[in-house]
Amino acid sequence: MQSVFRNFLIALAVCLPMQAAWADKYDEAIEVFKGAGESGSYFETAHGFALFPTIGKGGIGIGGAHGSGRVYREGTAIGETSMTQLTVGLQLGGQAYSQIIFFESEEALKQFTSGNFEFGAQATAVAITAGASAEASTGGGTAAGASAGKKDATTASRGYRKGMAVFTVAKGGLMYEASIGGQKFSYDPF
């Protein structure tokens, strides 16, 4: 069991790019999501969002993911957030991706920033780069999505679910996965 965990940590470390390499990683990630099909329109209507420029994910049987980000209200950063995910199931590999969670209202933002917030059994998300996904959502039901490139993103659910909409952009890596897990978020105001 220790060797499996050690191998998992090695795979996760390989997936995590050096975050200190550039100071404007948040601005770059925002521009990617603004130009990525459907997610771009959410910047005009959302009350706020949580942005994770890079989340590293890896697994060999037992998997995990982690990333740090910022929370924004009406375009202004108001705090820092982190995401941790644990998954169990058939999985092998590692990948890195960006994630953004849009908040439809002040109430949805408050729910996220009230302490430890969780998405169970994977958050509804759409891959904005080429690929396909099918996942269970926190609001009940399932979602599936496919896209051909950064400019062709759409979501299966068409809008907010429980006041939130989640998008991801693949950055690199390869991961085979049929697992169950959840994402847990923490928040610290500036």
N, C-alpha and C positions, 0 to 999 in steps of 0.2 A: 504494500500500500504506500510506503514511503517513496518508493521509486516512481510510482504513478504520480504522486503529488509533486515530486521533484521535477519530473518531466513536464508536468503541467506548468510549473513556474518558469521553466526554461522556455517553453513555447510562448507563454504570455510575455516574457521579457523580450523575445524576438519580435513580437507584434507591436510593442509599444515604441513608437518613434520618439526620438529625443524631442521633448516638448519645449525645451529651452532654446531650440534652434532659431526660432523667430518670435519677435515680440508681438506681432500683429496677427497671431493665429486666429483670434476671434473675429477680426475684420475679414480675414480671408474666408473663414467658414461661413460667415453671414453672406458674403458675396456668392459663394457656391450655392447656398440654399435660395437666395433671391433669384438666381438664374436657373434654377432647377425645376422648371415646369410648375406644377400646382403649388408647391411649397412657397413660391415667390409671392403669391397673392395674400398669404396669411400675414405677412409683415404689415400690410395696410390695415388689417381689421383686428388683429390680435391685441389683447390688452398687454401681453407680455410673452416672454419665452425663456426657456432654459436651453443653453447651447453647450454642447460638448464637442470641441474641435476634433478630439481623438479619443476613441474608446478602444482599448486593446482587449481581444477576446481569444481564449485558447482552451483546448480541452482534449483529454484522452480518457473517455469514460465519464469522468467528473470534470466539469469545466467551470470557467468563471470569466468575468469581464470586469474591467474597472476603467473609469475615466473621470476627469475633473472638468468643471465648466463654470459658467457664470449664469446668473439669473438676471433678466432685464424686465423692467416695467416701462412701457411706453418708450422704448428705445434707449433707456438709461440703465446701466448696470447697477444693481442694488445688492448683490451678494454673490457668494461662491457656492457651488454645489458639487457633489460627487455622486457617482453612480457605481454600485457594486452589484454584480449578478452572479448567482450560483446556479448551475444546471447539472442535471443528472440524466444520463441516457446514452444513446449511441452517438458519439461525437469524436472527431479526430481532426486536429489542425489548429490553425490560428488565423486571425484576421484583425484588421483595424478598420474602423468606420467612424464617421461623424454622426451625431444625432442632435435633433432639435425637437423640443416639445413646446408647442404653442398653447397659450392660455387664452381662452375666449373671453373671460371676464375677470374682474378683481377677485371674485369668489374662488375661481379655479386657481388663480395665482396664490391666494391665501392658503388654499388647501395644500398646494405643493410646498410652500415655504413654512408651514406650521410646525415642522419638525421632520421626523422621518416619514417619508412618503414611499409607497410601494406600488408597483405594477406587478400583479401576479400572473403566472403562466404566460410570460412574454407580453410585451406591450404591442398594441397594434402599430405596425410600421410599414413603410413602403420603401423598397430599395430604389434609389434614384439613379443609380448606375445600372448597367445591363445586368439582368438577373430576374429571379422570381422568388416569391415568398408566400407562405401561408402560415398564419399564426392565430392563436386564440387571443382575445382582447379582454381587458379588465371590465368592460361594459357588457360582456356577454356576447356570444356569437363568435364568428371568425372573420378573418380578412384575408384576402389574397391579392397579390399585385405583381405586375411585371412591367418592365420598361426597357427601352432600347438604348437610352443614354440620358445624360444629365438634363437635357432639355425636354424629355418626354415623360416626366413623372406624373402619376395620378394615384389616387388612393381608391381602394374598393369601397370604403365607407362613405366617401363624399362629405367631409366635414368633421366637425368636432364630435367627440364621444365623451360624455361626462365633462364637458368643458375643455377638453384637451385634444390636440391632434399631434401625432408623432411622425417624423420623417427621419430616414437615415440615408447616408451616402457612403457606399463602400469605398475604402481607400486602398485596400490591398490585402493579400493573403488568400488562403484557401482553407475552407472548413466544411467538412461533412458533418451534418448534425440532424438528429432526430431526438430531441430532448425536451425536458420540462424544467422550467425554472422561473425565476422572477427577478425583477430589478428593484433595488432599494436605493432611495435617494436621500441625501442629507443636505441641509442648507445652513449657511452661516452668513448673516447680513454683514455688509461692509461697516 
